[in-house]
Amino acid sequence: MCIIIVKQQSNVVPLRTLKNCARINRHGLGIVWLDTFEVKKYKSKDYKLLHTNRPFIAHFRLATIGKVNKENVHPFVCGKKQNELLMMNGTIYNLGNQKECDTKVLARKLGNVPREMWRTKLSKIDCRFVSINTFTRTFQIYNKHLWTKRDGIWYSKDNVLQDELVAVYGTLKRGHNNHYLLASSTFVGRGVTAKKYPMISRGVPFVGDVEGIGYNINVEVYKVSQGTLSALDSLENHPNWYERRKTEVHAGGRVYTCWLYFNDTISYKNQKLIHDYENIYSLYDEDDGLEYMGDLDEQELEEIKRIDNENKIK
């Protein structure tokens, strides 16, 4: 579904955020450098070019309509208005085809619309847009209420801003039916809860917040965005059914303070307690998808440590 970043100031986008952009949106990178208004197109893996104090507007593509090629990397010229360019985050399913992406077709159509009507037209579409004029050296952000602003930088989606640590033990784990909710999140590692808790399975697992009873629960730890955390809350019906609370987890030789979903509404007495929800990892390559961008480096470990420390303060 893509992401657009608008950075006007001299501050630098965190490398891990850029890495998330490339990992999630792997089908091309388009950049408009705001100090020159030069347009460049690259592969998503070239994300380190954006780890700079230069101002820019960047678009990472995840293809939904149209071929994966350089011709479908944003931005696109708006019809005959060669100085007007368009970027989009979202999908318009009645535009585009197997060859051309929807944004390219929309840009061509916008070329026939008076410039003063663009905001009205684009506000009716549930997507995020940026238009750039390379002649006047100006740009406009559309549908700004759908964007996220962090440290003076605009992001068209927040799924790359992964500031929360979550430990999952059931259907959210890799190989299970709800893991798709963590598809854009960063896998930190497998581990166990520092404290013992009772866990039972009634088709799906339940963990009670009763310390000292049961086992150290096997979990997977992920870095997630606020948007993903909200989606998990909705799945678990937090706080009415499961309730999200902080607990410590041992993973990879470190201790993390993570969110974990507890359920105290059911009884754990006289129940068979387990430490691991039945898994189907044997159906999958053990490393498939977990480290798409490579192992965590020292800078990324320090970032996780910072998030962990902030979680302890909250």
C-alpha positions in Angstrom: 0.0 0.0 0.0 3.1 2.3 -0.1 4.3 5.1 2.1 5.2 8.7 1.5 7.7 10.7 3.7 7.8 14.5 3.6 10.9 15.8 5.4 11.5 19.6 5.1 13.9 20.2 8.0 17.5 19.2 8.6 16.6 16.4 11.1 17.3 12.8 10.0 14.8 10.0 9.6 15.9 7.1 11.9 17.6 4.4 9.9 15.4 1.7 11.3 12.3 3.6 10.1 13.7 3.8 6.6 14.6 0.1 6.8 11.0 -0.6 7.8 9.8 1.4 4.8 11.9 -0.7 2.4 11.1 -4.0 4.1 7.3 -3.4 3.9 7.3 -1.6 0.5 9.8 -3.3 -1.6 8.8 -2.4 -5.2 10.6 0.9 -5.8 11.7 4.2 -4.3 11.1 7.6 -5.8 12.7 10.8 -4.4 12.1 14.5 -5.0 15.0 16.3 -3.3 13.5 19.6 -2.0 16.8 21.5 -2.1 17.0 21.1 -5.9 13.6 19.6 -6.9 15.5 16.9 -8.8 13.5 13.7 -9.3 15.3 10.3 -8.9 14.1 6.7 -8.9 15.8 3.8 -7.2 15.1 0.3 -5.7 13.7 0.2 -2.2 16.9 -1.4 -1.0 18.6 1.9 -1.6 16.8 3.4 1.4 20.0 4.5 3.0 20.1 7.4 0.6 17.4 9.0 2.7 19.5 8.8 5.9 20.5 12.4 5.4 19.8 16.0 6.6 18.8 16.9 3.0 15.1 17.8 2.7 13.0 15.4 0.5 9.7 13.8 -0.4 10.1 10.1 -0.8 7.7 7.3 -1.9 8.2 3.6 -1.3 6.0 1.5 -3.4 4.2 -1.8 -2.6 2.5 -2.8 -5.8 -1.3 -3.5 -5.8 -2.1 -2.5 -9.3 0.3 -2.5 -12.3 3.6 -4.1 -13.0 6.6 -4.0 -10.7 9.0 -1.8 -12.7 10.7 1.5 -12.8 7.9 3.0 -14.9 5.5 2.5 -12.1 7.7 4.1 -9.4 6.3 7.4 -8.1 6.1 10.4 -8.8 4.1 10.7 -12.1 3.7 13.6 -14.4 0.2 15.0 -14.5 -0.8 14.8 -18.1 0.7 17.6 -20.2 1.6 19.6 -17.1 5.2 18.4 -17.2 6.2 20.4 -14.0 3.3 18.9 -12.0 4.0 15.6 -10.3 1.8 13.3 -8.1 2.5 10.7 -5.4 -0.2 8.6 -3.7 -0.4 6.2 -0.8 -3.5 4.0 -1.2 -5.4 2.1 -3.9 -8.0 3.1 -6.4 -9.3 -0.2 -7.7 -11.2 1.2 -10.7 -8.1 2.7 -12.1 -5.0 1.1 -13.7 -4.5 -2.3 -15.2 -1.9 -5.1 -15.3 0.6 -2.7 -16.9 0.0 0.7 -15.4 -0.6 1.5 -11.7 -3.6 3.4 -10.5 -1.7 6.5 -9.5 -0.1 6.9 -13.0 -3.6 6.8 -14.5 -4.9 9.3 -11.9 -2.0 11.7 -12.6 -2.8 11.6 -16.3 -6.5 12.5 -15.6 -5.5 15.3 -13.2 -3.7 16.9 -16.0 -7.1 17.8 -17.5 -8.4 19.2 -14.3 -7.9 22.9 -13.3 -5.2 23.1 -10.7 -7.5 24.9 -8.2 -9.8 21.9 -8.3 -7.3 19.3 -7.3 -7.8 19.6 -3.5 -11.6 19.2 -3.9 -11.2 16.2 -6.2 -8.5 14.4 -4.2 -10.3 15.0 -0.9 -13.1 12.7 -2.1 -10.7 9.8 -2.4 -9.7 7.9 0.7 -6.0 8.0 0.0 -3.0 10.2 0.9 -1.5 12.4 -1.8 1.4 14.9 -2.5 1.6 17.1 -5.5 4.9 18.7 -6.5 5.6 21.6 -8.8 9.2 21.5 -10.0 8.9 24.9 -11.6 7.6 26.9 -8.7 9.5 24.5 -6.3 6.4 24.0 -4.1 4.4 21.0 -3.0 1.0 20.3 -1.3 -0.1 17.5 1.0 -3.7 16.3 0.6 -6.0 14.6 3.2 -3.6 15.6 5.9 -5.9 14.2 8.6 -4.9 10.7 7.4 -1.2 11.4 7.9 1.1 11.1 11.0 3.6 13.7 12.0 6.6 12.7 14.0 9.5 15.0 14.9 8.6 17.4 12.2 8.4 14.7 9.5 5.1 13.7 7.8 4.4 10.0 7.2 1.4 8.9 5.1 1.1 5.7 7.3 2.4 5.0 10.8 3.1 1.3 10.3 6.9 2.1 9.9 7.0 3.9 13.3 7.4 0.9 15.5 7.7 2.2 19.1 6.0 -0.6 21.1 7.1 -4.1 22.1 4.5 -6.8 22.1 5.0 -10.5 23.2 2.5 -12.9 21.6 1.9 -16.5 22.5 -1.1 -17.7 20.5 -2.8 -17.2 17.2 -0.6 -14.1 16.5 2.5 -16.2 16.4 4.1 -17.1 13.2 2.3 -19.9 11.3 -1.1 -19.1 12.9 -4.2 -17.5 11.4 -3.9 -14.1 13.0 -0.2 -13.5 12.3 -1.1 -11.4 9.3 -1.7 -8.5 11.7 2.0 -8.5 12.4 3.1 -8.8 8.8 4.6 -5.3 8.7 6.1 -5.5 12.2 9.7 -6.2 13.1 10.5 -9.6 14.6 12.8 -9.2 17.6 13.1 -12.8 18.8 11.6 -15.8 20.5 11.7 -15.9 24.3 9.9 -16.7 27.5 8.2 -14.6 30.1 10.4 -13.8 33.1 7.6 -14.8 35.5 5.5 -17.9 35.5 1.9 -17.6 34.5 -1.0 -20.2 34.0 -1.8 -20.8 30.4 -4.6 -23.1 29.1 -5.9 -23.8 25.6 -9.5 -24.0 24.6 -8.9 -23.9 20.9 -7.2 -20.6 21.5 -4.9 -19.9 24.5 -5.5 -17.9 27.6 -2.9 -16.6 30.0 -3.9 -15.5 33.5 -2.1 -12.7 35.4 -1.4 -14.9 38.4 2.3 -14.9 39.1 4.1 -18.0 40.3 1.6 -20.5 39.0 2.2 -22.4 35.8 5.2 -21.9 33.5 7.4 -19.4 31.8 5.3 -18.9 28.7 7.0 -19.2 25.2 6.4 -16.0 23.2 7.5 -14.1 20.1 8.5 -10.5 20.5 7.7 -7.9 17.9 8.2 -4.1 17.5 4.9 -2.7 16.4 3.4 0.7 15.5 0.5 2.4 17.3 -1.8 1.4 14.4 -0.8 -2.3 14.7 -1.3 -2.1 18.5 -4.8 -0.8 18.0 -5.5 -3.6 15.6 -4.3 -6.1 18.2 -6.4 -4.5 20.9 -9.4 -4.9 18.6 -8.7 -8.5 17.9 -8.3 -9.3 21.6 -11.3 -7.1 22.6 -9.0 -5.2 25.0 -9.8 -4.3 27.8 -13.1 -6.2 28.0 -12.0 -9.7 27.2 -8.2 -9.8 27.1 -6.4 -7.0 28.8 -3.0 -5.7 27.7 -0.4 -5.3 30.5 3.4 -4.9 30.7 5.6 -7.9 31.7 9.2 -8.8 31.3 10.4 -11.2 28.7 13.8 -12.9 28.2 14.8 -13.1 24.6 18.1 -13.4 22.9 20.1 -12.9 26.1 18.2 -9.7 26.9 15.3 -8.7 29.1 12.5 -6.7 27.4 9.4 -5.0 28.9 6.6 -6.0 26.6 2.9 -5.7 26.3 1.2 -9.1 26.8 -2.5 -9.9 26.6 -3.9 -11.5 29.8 -7.4 -12.9 30.4 -8.5 -13.0 34.0 -12.2 -13.6 33.3 -11.9 -17.4 33.1 -10.8 -19.9 35.8 -7.5 -21.7 35.6 -8.1 -24.0 38.5 -8.0 -27.7 37.9 -7.0 -27.0 34.3 -4.1 -28.6 32.3 -1.5 -25.8 32.2 0.8 -25.5 29.2 3.9 -23.4 28.4 3.6 -23.3 24.6 0.6 -23.0 22.4 0.5 -25.8 19.8 2.4 -24.6 16.8 2.7 -25.5 13.2 6.2 -24.2 12.5 7.1 -27.4 10.8 5.0 -26.2 7.8 7.3 -23.2 7.4 10.9 -22.4 6.8 12.1 -21.4 10.2 13.7 -18.2 9.0 11.1 -17.3 6.3 10.2 -13.6 6.5 11.6 -12.9 9.9 14.8 -11.2 8.9 14.0 -9.9 5.4 16.3 -6.9 5.9 19.1 -8.8 7.7 20.0 -9.3 11.4 19.5 -6.4 13.8 22.7 -4.3 14.0 24.1 -2.5 17.0 22.2 0.7 16.2 18.9 -1.1 16.0 19.6 -3.0 19.2 20.2 0.3 20.9 16.9 1.6 19.5 15.1 -1.4 20.9 16.8 -0.8 24.3 15.6 2.8 24.2 12.0 1.7 23.5 12.3 -0.9 26.3 13.5 1.8 28.8 10.7 4.1 27.8 8.2 1.3 28.3 9.5 0.8 31.8 8.9 4.4 32.6 5.3 4.5 31.2 
